[in-house]
């Protein structure tokens, strides 16, 4: 139990450390990926802006070239023919007057050739008279870009009303990721602490329970021994043999006292078994000899109910490694159950056969039987088959629990085959050894 507790606590701590490391690496990798994505998106946006500026510049340059070709004076000297004043505002210089409808058509055609489908507005400015010749800009829009440009002659401007200034990408996921990681770690820490605390409390309760049962059973053994000794003295007294009524009552006291002694010893053995302090003395046993001893001992209470125990010891390999006291208790417990749960004359049959490297014991009775749903739980500690308000058979629900635990400590197994009203058969297997 101490080793198991330490392992569980160490496992909880390991899981906690592993979870923290996992969260750290997840956050670290996420931040690296986010930074990489940020740089990629930034580069893409820069390329998109650069490509957009280049396309608009080329398109407007072609518009200007067409205007030059259409100009009668063929003026070829132009400074800064296309210039980007703002992110969304381009101007094109020209020395001669510009027909507005012709200009609009040229710009529409060239933008269409470059698949520029952004919304835009056009304005034409006369630098000689310092006045706007043509204006598609609204009053609100004129406040957003410098329409006037220091230039000689004429120029026209193209304003993209739906093109906003590029904004930096915000790294807003970091606080949320850190909050999530912190939350997960806190929850995991709480459950790890709760688990470790629960294990330590359970261990403390288990120790207190064991100490209580151990002290209680030892305290009970003293008066039980005194009652047994006193009863034997009275039964052997000459006066008792002359008084039939007194002799009968003393015999009842002796029988019930013996039953109480067995129950106390069983509770103590179960407590030791759960605590893991019970020590088994393994030695080579002939299980047929143990069975015959149990039959001889238990025949009396069975015969008192006009019943019988029949044996068919057919196994040829009969030696096992086991503790003779506990192997005897196993068989005795199953005989006792068969006798208690047989409403009429108990007929108990024990059969042995060899299967591969094991010996199989089958203990069958003609008792009341057990339902299928109950047969899955009868080996649980303190479990008793529900019988409503009727409790004809006394017990604590510890017998079969002890049997199963002890068989497993001997490397064996136990199963039950049962039908209501037709009895039950317990099938025990033990590994056999050479003599």
SVG drawing of the C-alpha trace seen along z (x, -y; Angstrom):
<svg xmlns="http://www.w3.org/2000/svg" viewBox="-39 -82 50 122">
<polyline fill="none" stroke="black" stroke-width="0.4" points="0.0,0.0 2.9,-2.4 4.5,-1.6 1.2,-2.1 0.6,-5.4 4.1,-6.7 3.7,-5.5 0.3,-7.3 1.7,-10.6 4.8,-10.4 2.7,-9.6 0.5,-12.7 3.5,-14.9 5.0,-13.5 1.7,-14.1 1.6,-17.7 5.2,-18.4 4.4,-16.8 1.3,-18.9 3.2,-22.2 6.0,-21.3 3.4,-20.4 1.6,-23.7 4.9,-25.6 5.9,-24.0 2.4,-24.5 2.5,-28.2 6.1,-28.6 5.3,-26.9 2.1,-28.8 4.0,-32.1 6.6,-31.1 4.0,-30.1 2.1,-33.3 5.3,-35.4 6.0,-33.5 2.4,-34.0 2.7,-37.7 5.8,-38.1 4.3,-36.2 1.1,-38.2 3.1,-41.4 5.1,-40.5 2.0,-39.5 0.4,-42.8 3.5,-44.7 3.6,-42.8 -0.1,-43.5 0.4,-47.2 3.5,-47.3 1.7,-45.4 -1.4,-47.7 0.8,-50.9 2.7,-49.5 -0.5,-48.6 -2.1,-52.0 1.1,-53.8 1.4,-51.8 -2.4,-52.3 -2.2,-56.1 1.0,-56.3 -0.7,-54.8 -3.6,-57.3 -1.1,-60.1 0.6,-58.8 -2.8,-58.7 -3.4,-62.2 0.0,-63.3 -0.7,-61.6 -4.0,-63.4 -2.4,-66.8 -2.0,-68.9 1.2,-70.6 2.9,-67.3 4.6,-68.6 7.0,-65.8 8.6,-67.4 6.8,-66.3 8.3,-66.2 7.0,-63.5 4.3,-62.4 2.7,-60.0 3.1,-60.5 1.5,-58.9 0.7,-61.6 -1.0,-59.3 -1.6,-55.6 -4.9,-56.0 -4.3,-59.2 -2.4,-59.4 -1.8,-62.5 -0.7,-62.8 0.9,-65.9 -0.2,-67.4 0.4,-70.9 -2.6,-71.2 -6.3,-71.1 -7.8,-67.7 -11.3,-66.8 -13.1,-65.3 -15.3,-62.7 -12.4,-61.5 -10.2,-61.2 -12.8,-59.3 -13.2,-56.8 -9.4,-56.4 -9.0,-55.7 -11.9,-53.2 -10.5,-51.3 -7.0,-51.1 -8.1,-50.1 -10.3,-47.4 -7.2,-46.1 -5.4,-45.7 -8.5,-44.3 -8.4,-47.2 -12.0,-47.2 -11.6,-49.5 -14.0,-52.4 -12.3,-55.7 -13.1,-59.4 -11.5,-61.8 -10.6,-65.5 -8.9,-67.9 -7.0,-70.9 -5.8,-74.0 -2.6,-75.3 -2.5,-78.5 -5.8,-79.8 -5.5,-77.8 -9.0,-76.3 -10.7,-72.9 -12.0,-72.3 -13.7,-69.0 -14.5,-67.5 -16.1,-64.1 -14.9,-64.5 -17.4,-65.1 -16.8,-67.8 -16.1,-65.1 -13.5,-63.4 -11.6,-66.6 -10.6,-66.7 -8.9,-63.4 -6.3,-64.1 -4.4,-67.2 -6.1,-68.0 -3.8,-70.9 -0.4,-70.0 2.5,-72.4 2.8,-72.1 2.8,-74.1 0.0,-73.5 -2.7,-71.0 -2.9,-67.7 -5.6,-65.2 -6.0,-63.2 -7.4,-59.7 -8.7,-59.0 -9.5,-55.4 -12.2,-55.9 -12.4,-52.2 -8.6,-51.8 -7.6,-52.2 -4.2,-52.7 -2.5,-49.5 -2.7,-48.7 -0.1,-46.7 -1.3,-43.2 -2.1,-43.0 -0.7,-40.1 -3.7,-39.7 -3.7,-36.0 -0.7,-35.9 -2.7,-37.1 -5.5,-34.6 -3.1,-31.7 -1.2,-32.5 -4.6,-32.8 -5.7,-29.4 -2.4,-27.8 -2.5,-29.2 -6.1,-28.1 -5.3,-24.5 -2.3,-24.4 -4.3,-25.6 -7.0,-23.1 -4.5,-20.3 -2.7,-21.4 -6.0,-21.5 -6.9,-18.0 -3.4,-16.7 -3.5,-18.1 -7.0,-16.8 -6.0,-13.3 -2.8,-13.3 -4.7,-14.6 -7.5,-12.0 -4.9,-9.2 -3.2,-10.3 -6.6,-10.7 -7.7,-7.3 -4.4,-5.8 -4.9,-7.4 -8.5,-6.2 -7.4,-2.7 -4.8,-2.7 -7.3,-3.9 -9.8,-1.2 -7.2,1.5 -6.0,0.5 -9.6,0.3 -10.5,3.8 -7.3,5.2 -7.8,3.8 -11.5,4.7 -11.0,8.3 -8.2,8.8 -10.4,7.3 -13.2,9.7 -11.0,12.8 -10.3,12.5 -14.0,12.8 -14.7,15.4 -11.8,17.5 -13.0,17.1 -16.6,18.0 -15.3,21.1 -13.1,22.2 -15.9,21.7 -18.4,23.5 -16.1,26.5 -15.6,26.6 -19.4,26.5 -20.1,29.2 -17.6,31.5 -19.0,31.0 -20.9,33.9 -23.9,31.7 -24.3,30.8 -24.6,34.4 -27.5,34.9 -29.3,31.8 -30.3,32.3 -31.8,28.8 -28.5,27.2 -26.4,29.4 -28.4,28.4 -28.1,24.7 -24.4,25.0 -24.0,26.8 -25.8,23.9 -23.5,21.4 -20.5,23.4 -21.7,23.6 -22.6,19.9 -19.4,18.9 -17.5,20.9 -19.4,19.3 -18.7,15.9 -15.0,16.8 -14.9,17.8 -16.6,14.5 -14.1,12.4 -11.2,14.3 -12.6,13.9 -12.9,10.1 -9.3,10.0 -8.1,12.0 -9.9,9.8 -8.4,6.7 -5.0,8.2 -5.6,9.2 -6.7,5.6 -3.8,4.1 -1.4,6.5 0.2,7.7 -1.0,11.2 1.8,13.7 1.3,17.0 3.4,20.0 3.8,21.8 4.6,25.5 3.9,28.5 0.4,29.8 -1.6,32.7 -5.0,31.0 -6.8,34.4 -5.6,34.8 -6.8,31.3 -10.2,32.0 -10.6,35.3 -9.8,33.5 -12.4,30.8 -15.0,33.5 -14.3,35.3 -14.6,32.1 -17.7,30.7 -19.7,33.9 -21.1,33.5 -23.1,30.2 -24.2,31.6 -25.4,34.9 -27.2,33.0 -29.5,31.7 -29.7,35.2 -27.4,34.2 -24.3,35.7 -21.0,34.8 -19.9,36.9 -16.4,36.7 -15.1,37.7 -11.4,37.1 -10.4,38.0 -7.3,35.8 -4.0,37.6 -1.8,34.5 -2.8,33.2 0.2,31.3 0.1,27.5 2.1,24.8 -0.1,23.3 -0.7,22.4 -2.5,25.3 -4.5,23.2 -5.9,20.9 -6.5,23.7 -8.5,25.4 -10.4,22.2 -11.3,21.8 -12.9,25.3 -14.5,25.0 -16.1,21.6 -17.6,23.1 -18.9,26.1 -20.4,23.8 -22.1,21.7 -23.5,24.8 -24.9,26.0 -26.4,22.6 -28.1,22.0 -29.6,25.4 -33.2,25.1 -33.7,28.9 -31.3,31.8 -27.9,30.4 -26.3,32.6 -22.7,31.4 -20.5,32.9 -16.8,32.1 -15.1,33.2 -11.4,32.8 -10.0,33.2 -6.7,32.1 -6.8,29.6 -3.4,29.0 -1.1,27.9 -3.9,27.1 -6.2,28.9 -9.9,28.0 -12.2,28.3 -15.9,28.2 -18.0,27.8 -21.7,28.2 -24.8,28.0 -28.6,28.2 -29.2,24.8 -31.4,21.9 -29.1,20.7 -28.0,17.2 -29.3,14.9 -27.0,14.0 -26.8,10.3 -25.9,11.2 -23.3,13.7 -21.1,10.9 -20.9,9.3 -20.9,12.1 -17.1,11.9 -17.2,8.2 -16.5,7.3 -19.7,7.0 -22.0,7.9 -24.9,10.2 -27.6,11.3 -30.7,9.1 -33.5,11.0 -35.8,8.2 -36.7,8.1 -36.0,11.8 -32.5,12.7 -32.6,16.5 -28.9,16.8 -26.6,14.7 -23.3,13.3 -21.2,10.2 -20.6,10.8 -16.9,11.5 -16.7,15.3 -16.6,15.3 -14.5,12.1 -11.9,13.9 -12.1,17.0 -11.5,15.1 -8.7,13.0 -6.9,16.0 -7.3,18.1 -5.7,15.3 -2.8,15.1 -2.2,18.8 -2.2,18.1 -5.6,19.6 -9.1,18.5 -12.7,19.0 -16.0,18.9 -19.6,19.7 -22.3,21.6 -25.7,21.2 -29.5,21.5 -32.2,20.3 -33.8,23.2 -31.3,25.7 -28.2,24.9 -24.7,23.5 -21.3,24.9 -18.1,23.1 -15.2,23.9 -11.7,23.4 -8.4,23.8 -4.9,24.1 -1.6,24.5 -0.1,28.0 3.5,28.7 5.7,31.8 6.0,33.6"/>
</svg>
